[in-house]
Amino acid sequence: MAKQKFDSTSPGWYYSLFVLVFTALGLIGIDLPENPAEMAGKVTTTLSDGGILAVVGVLVSSIIFPVWNFRKKGNKFNFKALAGSTLFWVALTSAVLSLTVLIGFTVPDGTAEQIILAVNAKDWGGLLSVLALNIVNPLMRYLKDKQEQPDTIPAEG
């Protein structure tokens, strides 16, 4: 597997990032118009299809107005709910795991959810199983593939 450069147009990366942000906003008490995954999908699609002005419109209606209304009502952010939420940790873990693609290492879909659910359930055997199958096994294959790749030095011309 080859190392990849960061692609600022990668919809998968932006989707993960938007899910994380929208999940965090919802968990600290902001009433969002839709669930985080649907909102992230809309923003990502709008970003790739409509450009920055369309994204600003979506963000204003989906985030700015709900935050404004939240503050206008005198509500306080609930960061304790954020730290104690399984959804937040799944979104954060998914965003972090999506970064591993940048070095050419990929994990199966759903790995973040399996890890967080196993930790929350205190299912240490299940956690070891998920880590062995979904992290260690792909990591070993990645390292083996990387080791087998010939070192190439560009020819001087």
C-alpha positions in Angstrom: 0.0 0.0 0.0 1.4 3.3 -1.0 1.5 6.4 1.2 -1.2 8.9 0.1 -1.0 12.6 0.3 -3.8 14.4 2.0 -6.5 15.2 -0.5 -8.5 18.3 0.5 -11.3 17.2 -1.7 -11.8 13.8 0.0 -15.5 13.5 0.7 -14.9 10.6 3.2 -12.6 12.7 5.3 -15.0 15.6 5.4 -17.9 13.4 6.1 -16.2 11.9 9.2 -15.1 15.4 10.3 -18.7 16.8 9.9 -20.2 13.8 11.8 -17.8 14.4 14.6 -18.6 18.1 14.8 -22.4 17.7 14.5 -22.4 14.9 17.0 -20.5 17.0 19.5 -22.9 20.0 19.0 -25.9 17.8 19.5 -24.5 16.2 22.6 -23.6 19.5 24.3 -27.2 20.5 24.0 -27.7 22.2 20.7 -31.0 21.2 19.0 -30.0 20.3 15.4 -32.5 20.0 12.6 -31.4 16.5 11.6 -29.2 13.7 12.9 -25.5 14.2 12.5 -25.0 11.6 9.8 -27.7 13.1 7.6 -26.4 16.6 8.1 -22.8 15.5 7.4 -24.0 13.9 4.2 -25.8 17.0 3.1 -22.9 19.3 3.8 -20.4 16.9 2.1 -22.6 16.6 -1.0 -23.2 20.4 -1.1 -19.5 21.0 -0.7 -18.6 18.7 -3.7 -21.5 19.8 -5.9 -22.4 23.4 -5.0 -19.3 25.1 -3.8 -18.5 27.2 -0.8 -21.5 29.5 -1.0 -23.9 26.7 -0.9 -22.1 25.2 2.1 -22.3 28.5 3.9 -26.1 28.5 3.4 -26.4 24.9 4.7 -24.1 25.7 7.7 -26.0 28.8 8.6 -29.4 27.1 8.6 -28.1 23.9 10.2 -25.6 25.2 12.8 -25.6 29.0 13.2 -29.3 29.3 13.8 -29.5 26.4 16.3 -26.5 27.7 18.2 -28.0 31.2 18.2 -31.3 29.9 19.5 -29.5 27.8 22.1 -27.6 30.8 23.5 -30.7 33.1 23.2 -32.6 30.8 25.5 -29.8 31.1 28.0 -28.8 27.4 27.9 -25.4 26.3 28.9 -23.2 23.8 27.0 -23.1 20.4 28.7 -19.6 19.1 28.1 -20.1 16.3 30.7 -22.7 14.8 28.4 -20.3 15.1 25.5 -17.5 13.2 27.3 -19.9 10.6 28.6 -21.5 9.9 25.2 -20.9 6.7 23.2 -21.9 8.6 20.0 -19.2 11.2 20.5 -16.5 8.6 21.0 -17.6 6.6 18.0 -17.5 9.8 15.9 -14.1 10.8 17.2 -12.6 7.3 16.8 -14.0 7.2 13.2 -12.4 10.5 12.4 -9.1 9.4 13.8 -9.2 6.0 12.0 -10.1 7.8 8.7 -6.7 9.7 9.1 -4.9 6.4 8.9 -5.9 6.2 5.2 -3.4 9.0 4.6 -0.5 6.6 5.2 -2.1 3.8 3.3 -3.4 1.9 6.3 -7.1 1.1 6.3 -9.4 -0.7 8.8 -12.8 -2.3 8.1 -15.9 -0.2 8.3 -17.6 -0.3 11.7 -14.3 -0.8 13.6 -14.8 2.4 15.6 -18.3 1.4 16.7 -17.1 -2.1 17.7 -14.2 -0.7 19.8 -16.3 1.9 21.6 -19.2 -0.5 22.3 -16.8 -3.2 23.6 -15.2 -0.7 26.0 -18.6 0.6 27.2 -19.8 -2.9 27.8 -16.5 -3.8 29.5 -16.3 -6.7 27.1 -12.5 -7.1 27.2 -12.5 -10.4 25.3 -14.6 -8.8 22.6 -12.3 -5.7 22.5 -9.3 -8.0 22.1 -11.0 -9.8 19.3 -12.0 -6.5 17.5 -8.4 -5.2 17.9 -6.9 -8.4 16.7 -9.1 -8.8 13.6 -9.7 -5.2 12.7 -6.5 -3.4 13.8 -3.6 -5.8 14.3 -4.3 -8.0 11.3 -4.6 -5.1 8.8 -1.6 -3.4 10.5 0.6 -6.6 10.1 -0.5 -6.8 6.4 0.3 -3.1 5.9 3.7 -3.5 7.4 4.5 -6.6 5.5 3.4 -5.0 2.2 5.4 -1.9 3.0 8.5 -4.1 3.7 8.1 -6.0 0.5 7.9 -2.9 -1.7 11.2 -2.2 -3.3 12.9 1.0 -2.3 12.9 3.2 -5.4 15.2 6.1 -5.8 14.3 8.5 -8.5 16.9 8.6 -11.3 18.8 11.7 -11.6 18.3 13.2 -15.0 
